[in-house]
């Protein structure tokens, strides 16, 4: 194993070139692909397009490294992860700026917190342990349950929170003794390539590799016999391909997929005071949030005033280039998603729903800007209610009867998250307990933590991330029976 070294400090405004990280080495590629700045629609730079052979080399390196990495103690791996967190901290400003440039999110309110949370996450996870359990201890024998690492874990990540969602995988995989190969989304490869590059000067060769490239690298990973587990975050549609492909080698899977989260604001809610939380719950990260509020159910007794107050709050926000400190809402991340979100606007228009804010894209504006759009009381079967918009459009839907709101919230193939808001906390918890989701917040939203399990019910997920449950999924339960 290499000695622990600090990554050399580089220019804070790093501007490439970007390298793949393969088995401890930085590697260029024969081909490159364009990465766009969503705030301008212009090419930002180019990223290396890893070949199948390069991905193969990364997996082979990870397999070799697994032998020595898994043999280290938790304390030794924690020291490496702490050194990695220190190295990332030195590059914090550069990573945050790069994240805004490639992803579009506002620098101060979104990108910097994402980097900070990622670094803190590594440190906190590095301090967690999975002890050996004594499950039986009798006069004749002892039974121990060990949690051994799996081997090489493949991480496949999306473009909405490219740093946080990747490091949510890296930290628990590595501390439990696995090695990892990450394939970032081709829409946002740069920050991942950079934190991969930084890892190479701190972690032993092969422990963490990053190979960017086209979507075709995904199936190569999901079918590869030397990858023991896939940790995937992305759409349910792609997730189904991953599950099918992984069956051939019986891979372990953690699947974090799409959602259509409902927020139910109860009749007794102090709704005026929670408008900002609901607004950011829906529109934060320009609505590109797996657990974003995608359907907002409010009681009909105050719906009209609620909609007016929501729109009033929305008008105070500034949409634009995330590097501008005045901007609080950025663009949609890529052209494909921009076009997809526009199909929702087209449907809303064609069906004559009541648009009380936004609704029209400014064609003369460069970049992928969809105006924050509020749709007042569309019918339950509307596309904007039934499907995941993953953009800055929120339907505010009236209900009369709480039972009906619960039934509508549950009437979905998705079951990722949800939230319930009310003054009588016990009554709100009763409603929350009836939502068919992996997570539900009561009078708060999007609180997360290393010990708080995070995952989806129904077609939103398989397995869980975070918490003891999430960390266990990076291990194999191994029962050791010892005769006395
Ligand atoms: P996506 O499914 O298009 O892509 C996700 C990743 O899968 C990318 O890296 C992509 O290159 C890769 N990929 C594409 N085809 C593949 C294949 N055949 N085999 C293996 N990998 C393949 O998702 P996206 O558009 O990047 O992200 C948005 C979606 O992700 C939304 O549906 C959102 O709800 C979901 N999401 C879920 C969570 C969660 O924790 N549940 C978090 C963030 C995003």
Boltz pocket constraint, residues with backbone or C-beta under 6 A from the ligand:
constraints:
  - pocket:
      binder: B
      contacts: [[A, 156], [A, 157], [A, 158], [A, 159], [A, 160], [A, 161], [A, 165], [A, 183], [A, 184], [A, 185], [A, 186], [A, 213], [A, 214], [A, 215], [A, 217], [A, 218], [A, 219], [A, 222], [A, 233], [A, 234], [A, 235], [A, 236], [A, 237], [A, 238], [A, 239], [A, 241], [A, 242], [A, 255], [A, 256], [A, 257], [A, 258], [A, 259], [A, 289], [A, 290], [A, 291], [A, 388], [A, 390], [A, 416], [A, 456], [A, 460], [A, 461]]
      max_distance: 6.0
